[in-house]
Amino acid sequence: MNALVRMKELIKKINEADHDYFGEDNPKISDLEYDKMVEELKELEKESGIVFATSPSKKVGGENRKELKSVEHTKPMLSCDKTKSASDIKQFAKGKDIVASRKMDGLTLVLRYKNGSLDLALTRGRDGICGEDVTHTVKNIPSVPKKIPYSGELEVRGEGVASWSSFDFINRTFKESNAHPRSLTAGAVRRLDIQEGKLSRLDFFAFEIVTDVPGIKRKTEALEFLKKQGFLVVDNVFFEAGKFNIESALYTLNAEKYSYPVDGIVFEYDDLLYGKSLGKTAHHEKRMIALKWQDEEYETVFRGVELETTRTGLVSIVGIFDPVNMDGAMISRAYLHNLDVFDSFKFGIGDKITVYKANMIIPQIAKNKTRSGTFFIEHVCPACGARLFVKSSGGGVHNLYCINEGCVSRAVRKIERFCGKDGMNIEGMSRSTIERFVERGWIKAYADIYRLDRYRSQIIKEPGFGERSFDKLWDAIERSKKISLSGFLMGIGIEGMGPRSAAYIGEYFRGSFKKFENAIKKGFYFSHIAEVPYSLEKSIYEWYGNDEEAKLWRPLLEVFDFANDDYEEARGEDYEESPFLGTRVAITGTLVNYTRKEITNKLLSLGATVVDTVTDTTDYLIVSVTTGRKKLDAAAKYGTQLLSESDFERMIAK
């Protein structure tokens, strides 16, 4: 094929892949396949001396969603030069102090702080020039500091990322199938609505300061400064000039047993001024270079798939192949993510395929060399035998679903979530134990867990059980009867319910399930509560109106003793008649008759949402004699009504 024709073909394919990856958070090809196309294009450009204007080698990857506000970066976010050659890294490091750090595989974010408070969060965005404003989601990531000691303007770059355990948990919990922690992170952060259940399981690792901070002249000093501000910082290793050892860096920053996805190591000059003096290209800065992992491919033979039905009904697809020795472990399975990925391979039994470990961790199928297209998935639930249906989820991804509410596999996974640490925290109720109890017919609904003492004589005869094991399990079950409303909401598996949302709802209704249920019956707007997006409000009503779900949880009301969660009891009128119902209220300064916790709890009990800052959606600002100028100016700008303590007390006394 003519070189120019091939270059145009590669540019088209790479740009389409970039759109899927950056624009839709739905990659359709493997990282390995993408990297090979980019390497081939660069080689052809080098040989021909021609670089087309649309070539991805000239620009930084990224695409903005039109629904999110676009904000220009203070400095262009260029990429990092990449290589798979150790000799290139040794040449780069020659004679200089070097900092090696993990190249986290997530979503790059920029955080801007003013007066010690988080002011703005942006993605890399289109070509690294303009990013998307994702402050509304990023502020819900627990490891993103909302306030820092440094009072000057500060801009920090880092990586939003999901750990492997969070990736597994979210794939099992939510009604979707994420191909990689990277796409999960990007999907959660770049949404208009807030999926707190996902965001609470993400982390942010800082790796760079963009603004000039007095006294910081070295990369190592910058990383230490970030730690003191409360940031998690990327793992790193320092090498003095002349003592660089790439083998040591690879050993220390090994990704195989690391909790988070990593796709390489970044090497950077410690001297910031020297690094800056080297300049940059249109694509990358010359002060750093990344060593990408060599993804070694292994040839094997495709043997079929295994299906597994999850709690939500989504059916995961796992490719099965002849065992291959990968780094000392015999591997014979690889997750296929969704129906679209499966269809793209055009499998047939006996086809020759190649497999590899993505990020040196996850077994993946790279390509099907035969592509006979003779293997089709039987649309039958592996657990209950019901017919499977194809449903389209976010980004147009297609998955198989079992919609049989009585499916054993769905029941097991629902009960597993219910008993887990985020729910009832019943120690000893592992998946294997639950599966056994469900198969025996001892557990059909959540309340059956609290009747297991009926089967004590049978359970103690089960393999692995005895009197002592049962008594220990029963003690854990008994302890779980005293439950908070927030713990109950987490355990019963309402879609999108996360720890913070559950806590805010629990606080709003003062730990009372009766008040919570009464609010549903009256058509209450749960999205008026802080940390509760409209999508979760919708899920609450869908859950409550589902008769099959009710059979699982309603009997629990006769078992549970809802704890008060130490929330302040109402001293005024109930929230249904409150003048603050559905309002957004900010508090500033030191009050006379209330501590900050007391006034916050009081407002929550009256149906208000308490916010930290004054914006155009804030209804009231409760002020004191120590109120700062900043919030007063904001209130004047947005027309927010000011309330003194006496004004507040007059309103609630009416």
KOLRO-170025 format. One record per residue (C-alpha): z negated, y negated, x negated. Coordinates in steps of 0.5 Angstrom, whole numbers, padded with zeros to 4 digits, always signed. Example, Ala and Ser with C-alpha at 12.3 -4.5 7.8 and 13.67 -1.06 7.14 Angstrom:
// KOLRO-170025
-0016+0009-0025-0014+0002-0027
END
This chain:
// KOLRO-170025
+0000+0000+0000+0002-0007-0002-0005-0010-0005-0004-0017-0001-0003-0012+0005-0009-0008+0003-0013-0015+0002-0012-0018+0009-0014-0011+0012-0020-0011+0008-0022-0018+0010-0021-0017+0017-0025-0010+0017-0031-0014+0013-0031-0020+0018-0031-0016+0024-0037-0012+0021-0040-0019+0019-0040-0021+0027-0043-0014+0029-0048-0015+0024-0050-0022+0024-0047-0024+0031-0049-0018+0035-0055-0015+0031-0051-0008+0032-0048-0006+0026-0042-0001+0027-0041+0002+0020-0046+0004+0015-0048+0000+0009-0045+0004+0004-0038+0004+0008-0039-0004+0008-0041-0004+0001-0035+0000-0001-0030-0005+0002-0033-0011-0001-0033-0008-0008-0025-0006-0007-0024-0013-0004-0027-0016-0010-0023-0012-0015-0016-0013-0012-0018-0021-0012-0020-0020-0019-0013-0016-0021-0009-0021-0017-0012-0027-0018-0011-0029-0011-0017-0030-0006-0015-0032+0001-0019-0037+0005-0022-0032+0010-0025-0028+0004-0032-0026+0005-0033-0026-0002-0032-0034-0002-0038-0035+0004-0045-0033+0005-0045-0028+0011-0048-0030+0017-0047-0032+0024-0050-0037+0029-0052-0035+0037-0049-0041+0041-0056-0040+0045-0060-0042+0040-0061-0049+0037-0057-0050+0030-0061-0054+0025-0058-0056+0018-0062-0053+0012-0064-0058+0007-0061-0054+0002-0055-0049+0003-0058-0042+0003-0053-0038-0002-0053-0031-0003-0055-0027-0009-0050-0024-0014-0050-0017-0014-0049-0011-0018-0050-0003-0019-0050-0003-0026-0056-0003-0030-0052-0006-0036-0051-0012-0032-0058-0013-0031-0060-0012-0038-0055-0018-0040-0058-0022-0035-0065-0022-0038-0063-0022-0045-0068-0027-0049-0071-0030-0043-0078-0029-0038-0076-0025-0032-0079-0024-0026-0077-0018-0022-0078-0017-0014-0077-0012-0009-0071-0014-0005-0073-0013+0002-0068-0011+0007-0070-0015+0014-0068-0022+0016-0068-0028+0012-0072-0034+0015-0074-0041+0013-0081-0044+0015-0082-0051+0015-0089-0054+0014-0091-0061+0016-0099-0064+0015-0101-0056+0014-0098-0054+0020-0092-0049+0022-0086-0054+0024-0080-0050+0024-0077-0043+0023-0070-0042+0022-0065-0036+0020-0060-0036+0015-0055-0038+0020-0047-0039+0019-0045-0039+0012-0052-0041+0010-0051-0049+0012-0054-0049+0019-0059-0044+0021-0062-0042+0028-0068-0045+0031-0073-0039+0032-0079-0042+0032-0081-0039+0039-0081-0032+0036-0083-0033+0029-0089-0036+0031-0091-0030+0034-0091-0026+0027-0098-0025+0025-0097-0025+0018-0093-0032+0019-0099-0037+0017-0099-0043+0023-0103-0047+0018-0104-0048+0011-0108-0051+0006-0103-0055+0003-0102-0062+0007-0095-0064+0004-0088-0062+0007-0087-0055+0005-0081-0051+0006-0081-0043+0004-0076-0038+0004-0078-0031+0006-0076-0024+0009-0078-0022+0016-0078-0015+0016-0081-0009+0020-0084-0003+0016-0082+0004+0017-0088+0006+0022-0087+0000+0026-0079+0002+0026-0081+0009+0029-0086+0006+0034-0081+0001+0037-0076+0006+0037-0080+0011+0041-0084+0005+0046-0078+0001+0048-0072+0002+0052-0067+0002+0046-0064+0005+0040-0065+0001+0033-0060+0003+0028-0065+0000+0022-0071-0004+0021-0066-0010+0019-0063-0010+0026-0069-0009+0030-0072-0015+0026-0066-0019+0027-0066-0017+0035-0073-0019+0036-0073-0026+0032-0066-0028+0035-0068-0027+0042-0069-0033+0047-0075-0029+0051-0081-0027+0047-0082-0020+0046-0089-0020+0043-0090-0012+0043-0084-0012+0038-0086-0019+0034-0093-0017+0033-0091-0011+0029-0086-0015+0024-0088-0018+0018-0086-0024+0013-0086-0024+0006-0085-0030+0002-0080-0030-0004-0079-0038-0005-0081-0045-0005-0075-0050-0003-0079-0056-0004-0081-0059-0010-0089-0058-0011-0092-0062-0016-0094-0058-0022-0090-0052-0021-0085-0050-0026-0085-0043-0026-0083-0037-0021-0090-0034-0023-0093-0040-0021-0089-0041-0014-0091-0034-0012-0098-0035-0014-0098-0042-0010-0095-0038-0004-0101-0033-0004-0106-0039-0004-0103-0042+0002-0104-0035+0006-0097-0032+0005-0096-0025+0004-0091-0025-0002-0086-0020-0005-0088-0015-0010-0086-0017-0017-0087-0015-0024-0087-0021-0030-0083-0019-0036-0084-0023-0043-0078-0025-0047-0076-0020-0051-0080-0015-0047-0075-0013-0041-0075-0006-0039-0071-0004-0033-0074+0003-0033-0081+0000-0032-0078-0005-0026-0075+0001-0023-0081+0005-0023-0086+0000-0021-0082-0003-0015-0080+0004-0013-0078+0004-0006-0078+0011-0004-0086+0011-0002-0086+0004+0000-0088+0002+0007-0082-0003+0008-0074-0002+0007-0072-0005+0001-0065-0005-0002-0065-0007-0009-0069-0011-0014-0068-0018-0015-0068-0021-0022-0070-0028-0023-0071-0033-0029-0078-0035-0029-0077-0042-0032-0075-0046-0025-0071-0052-0029-0067-0047-0033-0065-0043-0027-0063-0049-0024-0059-0052-0030-0054-0046-0029-0051-0048-0023-0048-0044-0017-0042-0042-0014-0040-0042-0007-0043-0036-0006-0049-0035-0010-0054-0038-0015-0053-0036-0022-0061-0036-0023-0062-0029-0020-0058-0023-0020-0060-0017-0015-0059-0009-0017-0057-0005-0011-0059+0002-0011-0053+0007-0012-0053+0011-0006-0051+0018-0008-0046+0022-0003-0047+0029-0002-0042+0034+0001-0044+0038+0007-0042+0042+0013-0043+0039+0020-0047+0044+0025-0048+0040+0031-0054+0036+0034-0061+0036+0037-0063+0031+0043-0070+0029+0044-0072+0025+0050-0077+0019+0049-0082+0016+0054-0077+0011+0056-0072+0017+0058-0068+0015+0052-0065+0021+0049-0064+0020+0041-0059+0024+0038-0060+0027+0031-0054+0030+0027-0055+0037+0024-0052+0040+0018-0052+0045+0012-0058+0043+0008-0057+0039+0002-0062+0038-0004-0063+0030-0004-0068+0028-0010-0071+0034-0010-0072+0035-0002-0068+0040+0002-0065+0035+0008-0061+0038+0014-0062+0032+0019-0060+0025+0020-0061+0020+0026-0055+0018+0029-0058+0012+0033-0054+0012+0039-0048+0014+0043-0043+0009+0040-0045+0012+0033-0044+0019+0035-0037+0018+0038-0034+0014+0032-0035+0020+0027-0031+0025+0031-0035+0031+0030-0033+0038+0030-0037+0044+0028-0035+0046+0021-0033+0039+0019-0034+0037+0012-0038+0031+0012-0042+0026+0007-0049+0024+0007-0053+0020+0003-0060+0016+0003-0060+0009+0006-0065+0005+0002-0066+0011-0002-0071+0013+0004-0067+0015+0011-0062+0021+0011-0055+0018+0014-0048+0021+0015-0043+0017+0011-0037+0019+0014-0033+0025+0017-0028+0028+0012-0025+0032+0017-0025+0028+0024-0023+0034+0028-0026+0031+0034-0028+0038+0038-0035+0037+0039-0038+0034+0045-0045+0033+0047-0047+0036+0053-0050+0031+0058-0056+0035+0060-0064+0033+0058-0066+0038+0053-0073+0038+0056-0072+0038+0064-0065+0040+0064-0063+0034+0069-0056+0031+0068-0056+0025+0063-0053+0018+0064-0050+0013+0060-0053+0006+0060-0051+0000+0056-0057-0004+0053-0057-0010+0049-0051-0012+0045-0047-0007+0049-0050-0001+0045-0049+0006+0049-0054+0011+0050-0056+0017+0053-0062+0017+0059-0066+0022+0063-0068+0019+0069-0072+0024+0072-0079+0021+0073-0082+0028+0072-0079+0030+0066-0084+0034+0061-0082+0030+0055-0082+0024+0058-0089+0025+0061-0092+0028+0054-0089+0021+0050-0092+0017+0056-0099+0021+0055-0099+0020+0048-0098+0013+0048-0104+0012+0053-0108+0016+0048-0106+0013+0042-0110+0007+0038-0106+0001+0042-0109+0005+0049-0115+0009+0050-0116+0011+0043-0118+0018+0044-0118+0021+0038-0116+0029+0038-0110+0028+0043-0105+0029+0038-0097+0030+0041-0098+0037+0039-0104+0038+0043-0102+0034+0049-0095+0038+0049-0100+0044+0050-0104+0042+0055-0098+0039+0059-0094+0046+0058-0101+0049+0061-0101+0045+0067-0108+0042+0065-0105+0035+0065-0100+0032+0070-0102+0025+0070-0107+0020+0066-0113+0022+0070-0112+0029+0069-0115+0028+0062-0121+0026+0065-0122+0033+0068-0120+0037+0062-0128+0040+0062-0125+0044+0068-0121+0048+0063-0126+0048+0058-0127+0056+0058-0119+0056+0057-0118+0051+0052-0124+0053+0047-0120+0060+0047-0113+0056+0045-0111+0057+0037-0114+0051+0033-0119+0050+0038-0127+0052+0039-0133+0049+0043-0134+0044+0037-0127+0042+0037-0127+0041+0045-0134+0038+0045-0131+0033+0040-0125+0031+0044-0129+0031+0050-0134+0026+0047-0128+0021+0045-0125+0022+0053-0132+0020+0056-0132+0014+0051-0125+0011+0053-0128+0011+0060-0131+0004+0059-0124+0000+0058-0122-0007+0058-0116-0010+0062-0112-0011+0056-0113-0004+0053-0111-0001+0060-0105-0006+0060-0103-0003+0053-0104+0004+0055-0100+0005+0061-0094+0003+0058-0091-0003+0061-0085-0005+0058-0085-0011+0053-0093-0011+0053-0096-0012+0046-0103-0013+0044-0103-0021+0045-0100-0021+0051-0105-0016+0054-0111-0020+0051-0108-0027+0054-0107-0023+0061-0114-0020+0060-0117-0027+0059-0114-0030+0064-0117-0025+0069-0123-0025+0066-0123-0017+0065-0122-0016+0072-0117-0011+0074-0118-0013+0082-0116-0020+0080-0110-0018+0076-0108-0013+0082-0109-0019+0087-0105-0024+0083-0099-0019+0083-0100-0018+0091-0099-0025+0092-0093-0026+0087-0097-0029+0082-0092-0032+0076-0095-0029+0070-0090-0033+0065-0095-0039+0066-0100-0035+0062-0099-0036+0054-0096-0031+0051-0093-0028+0057-0085-0029+0057-0081-0028+0064-0078-0021+0061-0085-0019+0061-0087-0022+0068-0081-0018+0071-0083-0011+0067-0090-0012+0071-0087-0013+0078-0083-0007+0076-0088-0002+0074-0093-0004+0080-0087-0003+0085-0085+0004+0082-0089+0009+0086-0088+0015+0081-0091+0011+0076-0097+0009+0081-0098+0017+0081-0100+0017+0074-0104+0011+0073-0107+0009+0080-0112+0015+0080-0115+0012+0074-0118+0007+0078-0123+0012+0080-0125+0014+0073-0125+0007+0069-0131+0002+0068-0127-0004+0067-0131-0008+0061-0132-0015+0062-0129-0016+0055-0134-0022+0054-0130-0027+0057-0134-0033+0061-0135-0032+0068-0132-0037+0072-0137-0043+0074-0132-0047+0078-0127-0045+0084-0123-0038+0083-0116-0039+0080-0112-0039+0086-0115-0045+0088-0115-0049+0082-0112-0056+0080-0110-0053+0074-0106-0047+0076-0099-0046+0072-0100-0052+0068-0100-0053+0060-0106-0056+0057-0107-0059+0050-0114-0060+0047-0116-0065+0042-0122-0067+0038-0129-0065+0039-0132-0065+0046-0139-0067+0048-0140-0062+0053-0136-0056+0051-0134-0052+0045-0127-0051+0043-0128-0044+0046-0132-0046+0052-0126-0051+0054-0121-0046+0053-0124-0040+0057-0125-0045+0062-0118-0047+0063-0116-0040+0062-0120-0038+0068-0117-0044+0072-0110-0041+0071-0108-0046+0066-0104-0044+0059-0107-0047+0053-0103-0050+0048-0104-0052+0041-0099-0058+0041-0096-0063+0046-0089-0062+0048-0084-0064+0053-0087-0058+0057-0095-0060+0056-0098-0063+0063-0105-0065+0060-0108-0067+0054-0116-0067+0054-0118-0072+0049-0125-0074+0046-0127-0080+0042-0124-0076+0035-0117-0075+0038-0112-0076+0033-0106-0081+0033-0101-0076+0032-0103-0072+0039-0104-0079+0043-0097-0081+0040-0094-0075+0043-0097-0075+0049-0094-0082+0050-0087-0080+0048-0087-0074+0053-0091-0078+0059-0097-0073+0058-0103-0074+0063-0109-0076+0059-0116-0073+0061-0123-0075+0059-0128-0070+0060-0131-0073+0066-0124-0073+0069-0123-0066+0067-0130-0064+0071-0128-0069+0077-0122-0065+0078-0125-0058+0078-0131-0061+0082-0126-0063+0088
END
